Structure formats: structure tokens, C-alpha cells
């Protein structure tokens, strides 16, 4: 998938967060889309990608990434 499509998916996920009145599941989907953008832009081995991946899947939000 192209970076442009990843960005479009992130924008769509952001609108879904707003439309859902900040539903936790919608917020997590938005975080996941942001991670996919970072991954596509920087690569899986980049330190920022790995750090952001840990943040997205940490704590309370981890239940939504499985």
C-alpha cells in the first residue's frame, strides 16, 4: 500500500474518531493507522517506528491491538 493511501486511511480514521465522539476503539484504530504511516515512511527498523509501535500497543490500548 502506498504512503498516500496510508495517509488517506489515517485521515479517515481521524474523522471516525470525531464522528464516534472519541470512542476508545475508534481512537485505537486511529493510532494504528498513524503507526502504519510512520512504518511506511521510515521503515520497520527505524527507532521511531519501534518506539511508536510500543506506545500504540502499551497498557489499556493493548487490548485493541490483538
VEXVODO-8356 format. One record per atom (N, C-alpha, C): residue number from 1; residue in one letter; x, y, z. Coordinates in steps of 0.2 Angstrom, whole numbers. Layout:
% residues N
<atom nr="NUM" rest="A" xx="X" yy="Y" zz="Z"/>
...
END
This chain:
% residues 66
<atom nr="1" rest="X" xx="4" yy="-6" zz="0"/>
<atom nr="1" rest="X" xx="0" yy="0" zz="0"/>
<atom nr="1" rest="X" xx="4" yy="6" zz="0"/>
<atom nr="2" rest="X" xx="3" yy="11" zz="-4"/>
<atom nr="2" rest="X" xx="7" yy="17" zz="-4"/>
<atom nr="2" rest="X" xx="6" yy="22" zz="2"/>
<atom nr="3" rest="X" xx="11" yy="26" zz="3"/>
<atom nr="3" rest="X" xx="11" yy="31" zz="8"/>
<atom nr="3" rest="X" xx="5" yy="35" zz="8"/>
<atom nr="4" rest="X" xx="3" yy="37" zz="1"/>
<atom nr="4" rest="X" xx="-3" yy="41" zz="0"/>
<atom nr="4" rest="X" xx="-9" yy="38" zz="3"/>
<atom nr="5" rest="X" xx="-10" yy="31" zz="2"/>
<atom nr="5" rest="X" xx="-16" yy="28" zz="4"/>
<atom nr="5" rest="X" xx="-16" yy="27" zz="11"/>
<atom nr="6" rest="X" xx="-10" yy="26" zz="14"/>
<atom nr="6" rest="X" xx="-9" yy="26" zz="22"/>
<atom nr="6" rest="X" xx="-12" yy="32" zz="25"/>
<atom nr="7" rest="X" xx="-10" yy="38" zz="22"/>
<atom nr="7" rest="X" xx="-12" yy="45" zz="24"/>
<atom nr="7" rest="X" xx="-19" yy="46" zz="24"/>
<atom nr="8" rest="X" xx="-22" yy="43" zz="18"/>
<atom nr="8" rest="X" xx="-29" yy="44" zz="17"/>
<atom nr="8" rest="X" xx="-33" yy="40" zz="22"/>
<atom nr="9" rest="X" xx="-30" yy="34" zz="24"/>
<atom nr="9" rest="X" xx="-33" yy="30" zz="29"/>
<atom nr="9" rest="X" xx="-33" yy="33" zz="36"/>
<atom nr="10" rest="X" xx="-27" yy="36" zz="37"/>
<atom nr="10" rest="X" xx="-26" yy="40" zz="44"/>
<atom nr="10" rest="X" xx="-31" yy="45" zz="44"/>
<atom nr="11" rest="X" xx="-32" yy="49" zz="39"/>
<atom nr="11" rest="X" xx="-37" yy="55" zz="39"/>
<atom nr="11" rest="X" xx="-44" yy="52" zz="40"/>
<atom nr="12" rest="X" xx="-46" yy="47" zz="37"/>
<atom nr="12" rest="X" xx="-52" yy="44" zz="38"/>
<atom nr="12" rest="X" xx="-53" yy="41" zz="45"/>
<atom nr="13" rest="X" xx="-48" yy="38" zz="48"/>
<atom nr="13" rest="X" xx="-49" yy="36" zz="55"/>
<atom nr="13" rest="X" xx="-49" yy="42" zz="59"/>
<atom nr="14" rest="X" xx="-46" yy="47" zz="58"/>
<atom nr="14" rest="X" xx="-47" yy="53" zz="62"/>
<atom nr="14" rest="X" xx="-54" yy="56" zz="62"/>
<atom nr="15" rest="X" xx="-57" yy="56" zz="56"/>
<atom nr="15" rest="X" xx="-64" yy="58" zz="55"/>
<atom nr="15" rest="X" xx="-69" yy="53" zz="59"/>
<atom nr="16" rest="X" xx="-67" yy="47" zz="59"/>
<atom nr="16" rest="X" xx="-71" yy="42" zz="63"/>
<atom nr="16" rest="X" xx="-71" yy="43" zz="70"/>
<atom nr="17" rest="X" xx="-65" yy="45" zz="73"/>
<atom nr="17" rest="X" xx="-64" yy="47" zz="80"/>
<atom nr="17" rest="X" xx="-69" yy="52" zz="81"/>
<atom nr="18" rest="X" xx="-69" yy="58" zz="77"/>
<atom nr="18" rest="X" xx="-73" yy="63" zz="79"/>
<atom nr="18" rest="X" xx="-81" yy="61" zz="78"/>
<atom nr="19" rest="X" xx="-82" yy="58" zz="73"/>
<atom nr="19" rest="X" xx="-89" yy="55" zz="72"/>
<atom nr="19" rest="X" xx="-92" yy="51" zz="78"/>
<atom nr="20" rest="X" xx="-87" yy="47" zz="81"/>
<atom nr="20" rest="X" xx="-89" yy="42" zz="86"/>
<atom nr="20" rest="X" xx="-89" yy="46" zz="93"/>
<atom nr="21" rest="X" xx="-88" yy="52" zz="93"/>
<atom nr="21" rest="X" xx="-87" yy="56" zz="100"/>
<atom nr="21" rest="X" xx="-82" yy="53" zz="104"/>
<atom nr="22" rest="X" xx="-76" yy="51" zz="101"/>
<atom nr="22" rest="X" xx="-70" yy="49" zz="104"/>
<atom nr="22" rest="X" xx="-71" yy="42" zz="107"/>
<atom nr="23" rest="X" xx="-74" yy="38" zz="104"/>
<atom nr="23" rest="X" xx="-74" yy="31" zz="106"/>
<atom nr="23" rest="X" xx="-67" yy="28" zz="106"/>
<atom nr="24" rest="X" xx="-66" yy="24" zz="112"/>
<atom nr="24" rest="X" xx="-59" yy="21" zz="113"/>
<atom nr="24" rest="X" xx="-57" yy="16" zz="107"/>
<atom nr="25" rest="X" xx="-62" yy="13" zz="104"/>
<atom nr="25" rest="X" xx="-60" yy="8" zz="99"/>
<atom nr="25" rest="X" xx="-58" yy="12" zz="93"/>
<atom nr="26" rest="X" xx="-62" yy="18" zz="91"/>
<atom nr="26" rest="X" xx="-60" yy="22" zz="86"/>
<atom nr="26" rest="X" xx="-53" yy="26" zz="87"/>
<atom nr="27" rest="X" xx="-52" yy="28" zz="93"/>
<atom nr="27" rest="X" xx="-45" yy="31" zz="94"/>
<atom nr="27" rest="X" xx="-40" yy="26" zz="93"/>
<atom nr="28" rest="X" xx="-41" yy="20" zz="95"/>
<atom nr="28" rest="X" xx="-36" yy="15" zz="94"/>
<atom nr="28" rest="X" xx="-35" yy="13" zz="86"/>
<atom nr="29" rest="X" xx="-40" yy="13" zz="83"/>
<atom nr="29" rest="X" xx="-39" yy="12" zz="75"/>
<atom nr="29" rest="X" xx="-35" yy="18" zz="72"/>
<atom nr="30" rest="X" xx="-36" yy="24" zz="75"/>
<atom nr="30" rest="X" xx="-33" yy="30" zz="73"/>
<atom nr="30" rest="X" xx="-25" yy="29" zz="74"/>
<atom nr="31" rest="X" xx="-24" yy="27" zz="80"/>
<atom nr="31" rest="X" xx="-17" yy="26" zz="82"/>
<atom nr="31" rest="X" xx="-14" yy="21" zz="78"/>
<atom nr="32" rest="X" xx="-17" yy="15" zz="76"/>
<atom nr="32" rest="X" xx="-14" yy="10" zz="72"/>
<atom nr="32" rest="X" xx="-13" yy="13" zz="65"/>
<atom nr="33" rest="X" xx="-18" yy="17" zz="62"/>
<atom nr="33" rest="X" xx="-16" yy="20" zz="56"/>
<atom nr="33" rest="X" xx="-10" yy="25" zz="56"/>
<atom nr="34" rest="X" xx="-10" yy="28" zz="61"/>
<atom nr="34" rest="X" xx="-4" yy="33" zz="62"/>
<atom nr="34" rest="X" xx="3" yy="28" zz="62"/>
<atom nr="35" rest="X" xx="2" yy="23" zz="66"/>
<atom nr="35" rest="X" xx="8" yy="18" zz="66"/>
<atom nr="35" rest="X" xx="10" yy="16" zz="59"/>
<atom nr="36" rest="X" xx="5" yy="14" zz="55"/>
<atom nr="36" rest="X" xx="6" yy="12" zz="48"/>
<atom nr="36" rest="X" xx="9" yy="17" zz="44"/>
<atom nr="37" rest="X" xx="7" yy="23" zz="45"/>
<atom nr="37" rest="X" xx="10" yy="29" zz="41"/>
<atom nr="37" rest="X" xx="18" yy="30" zz="43"/>
<atom nr="38" rest="X" xx="19" yy="29" zz="49"/>
<atom nr="38" rest="X" xx="26" yy="30" zz="52"/>
<atom nr="38" rest="X" xx="30" yy="24" zz="49"/>
<atom nr="39" rest="X" xx="27" yy="18" zz="49"/>
<atom nr="39" rest="X" xx="31" yy="12" zz="47"/>
<atom nr="39" rest="X" xx="32" yy="13" zz="39"/>
<atom nr="40" rest="X" xx="27" yy="15" zz="35"/>
<atom nr="40" rest="X" xx="28" yy="16" zz="28"/>
<atom nr="40" rest="X" xx="33" yy="21" zz="26"/>
<atom nr="41" rest="X" xx="33" yy="27" zz="30"/>
<atom nr="41" rest="X" xx="38" yy="32" zz="29"/>
<atom nr="41" rest="X" xx="45" yy="31" zz="31"/>
<atom nr="42" rest="X" xx="46" yy="28" zz="37"/>
<atom nr="42" rest="X" xx="53" yy="27" zz="40"/>
<atom nr="42" rest="X" xx="55" yy="20" zz="40"/>
<atom nr="43" rest="X" xx="51" yy="15" zz="39"/>
<atom nr="43" rest="X" xx="53" yy="8" zz="39"/>
<atom nr="43" rest="X" xx="52" yy="5" zz="46"/>
<atom nr="44" rest="X" xx="52" yy="-2" zz="46"/>
<atom nr="44" rest="X" xx="50" yy="-6" zz="52"/>
<atom nr="44" rest="X" xx="56" yy="-6" zz="57"/>
<atom nr="45" rest="X" xx="62" yy="-5" zz="54"/>
<atom nr="45" rest="X" xx="68" yy="-5" zz="59"/>
<atom nr="45" rest="X" xx="70" yy="2" zz="62"/>
<atom nr="46" rest="X" xx="67" yy="7" zz="60"/>
<atom nr="46" rest="X" xx="68" yy="14" zz="62"/>
<atom nr="46" rest="X" xx="67" yy="14" zz="69"/>
<atom nr="47" rest="X" xx="71" yy="18" zz="73"/>
<atom nr="47" rest="X" xx="70" yy="18" zz="81"/>
<atom nr="47" rest="X" xx="63" yy="22" zz="82"/>
<atom nr="48" rest="X" xx="61" yy="26" zz="78"/>
<atom nr="48" rest="X" xx="54" yy="30" zz="79"/>
<atom nr="48" rest="X" xx="49" yy="25" zz="78"/>
<atom nr="49" rest="X" xx="49" yy="21" zz="73"/>
<atom nr="49" rest="X" xx="44" yy="16" zz="72"/>
<atom nr="49" rest="X" xx="43" yy="11" zz="77"/>
<atom nr="50" rest="X" xx="49" yy="9" zz="80"/>
<atom nr="50" rest="X" xx="48" yy="4" zz="85"/>
<atom nr="50" rest="X" xx="46" yy="7" zz="91"/>
<atom nr="51" rest="X" xx="48" yy="13" zz="93"/>
<atom nr="51" rest="X" xx="45" yy="16" zz="99"/>
<atom nr="51" rest="X" xx="38" yy="18" zz="98"/>
<atom nr="52" rest="X" xx="36" yy="20" zz="93"/>
<atom nr="52" rest="X" xx="29" yy="22" zz="92"/>
<atom nr="52" rest="X" xx="24" yy="16" zz="92"/>
<atom nr="53" rest="X" xx="27" yy="10" zz="89"/>
<atom nr="53" rest="X" xx="23" yy="4" zz="90"/>
<atom nr="53" rest="X" xx="23" yy="1" zz="97"/>
<atom nr="54" rest="X" xx="28" yy="3" zz="101"/>
<atom nr="54" rest="X" xx="27" yy="1" zz="108"/>
<atom nr="54" rest="X" xx="22" yy="5" zz="112"/>
<atom nr="55" rest="X" xx="21" yy="12" zz="110"/>
<atom nr="55" rest="X" xx="16" yy="16" zz="113"/>
<atom nr="55" rest="X" xx="9" yy="14" zz="111"/>
<atom nr="56" rest="X" xx="8" yy="12" zz="104"/>
<atom nr="56" rest="X" xx="2" yy="11" zz="102"/>
<atom nr="56" rest="X" xx="-1" yy="4" zz="105"/>
<atom nr="57" rest="X" xx="4" yy="0" zz="107"/>
<atom nr="57" rest="X" xx="1" yy="-7" zz="109"/>
<atom nr="57" rest="X" xx="2" yy="-7" zz="117"/>
<atom nr="58" rest="X" xx="3" yy="-2" zz="121"/>
<atom nr="58" rest="X" xx="5" yy="-2" zz="128"/>
<atom nr="58" rest="X" xx="-1" yy="-1" zz="132"/>
<atom nr="59" rest="X" xx="-1" yy="-4" zz="138"/>
<atom nr="59" rest="X" xx="-6" yy="-3" zz="143"/>
<atom nr="59" rest="X" xx="-13" yy="-4" zz="141"/>
<atom nr="60" rest="X" xx="-18" yy="0" zz="142"/>
<atom nr="60" rest="X" xx="-25" yy="-1" zz="141"/>
<atom nr="60" rest="X" xx="-26" yy="-2" zz="133"/>
<atom nr="61" rest="X" xx="-23" yy="2" zz="129"/>
<atom nr="61" rest="X" xx="-24" yy="1" zz="122"/>
<atom nr="61" rest="X" xx="-22" yy="-6" zz="119"/>
<atom nr="62" rest="X" xx="-18" yy="-9" zz="123"/>
<atom nr="62" rest="X" xx="-15" yy="-16" zz="120"/>
<atom nr="62" rest="X" xx="-21" yy="-21" zz="119"/>
<atom nr="63" rest="X" xx="-27" yy="-20" zz="122"/>
<atom nr="63" rest="X" xx="-32" yy="-24" zz="121"/>
<atom nr="63" rest="X" xx="-35" yy="-24" zz="114"/>
<atom nr="64" rest="X" xx="-34" yy="-18" zz="111"/>
<atom nr="64" rest="X" xx="-37" yy="-16" zz="105"/>
<atom nr="64" rest="X" xx="-32" yy="-18" zz="99"/>
<atom nr="65" rest="X" xx="-26" yy="-20" zz="100"/>
<atom nr="65" rest="X" xx="-22" yy="-22" zz="95"/>
<atom nr="65" rest="X" xx="-21" yy="-29" zz="94"/>
<atom nr="66" rest="X" xx="-24" yy="-33" zz="98"/>
<atom nr="66" rest="X" xx="-24" yy="-40" zz="97"/>
<atom nr="66" rest="X" xx="-30" yy="-43" zz="92"/>
END
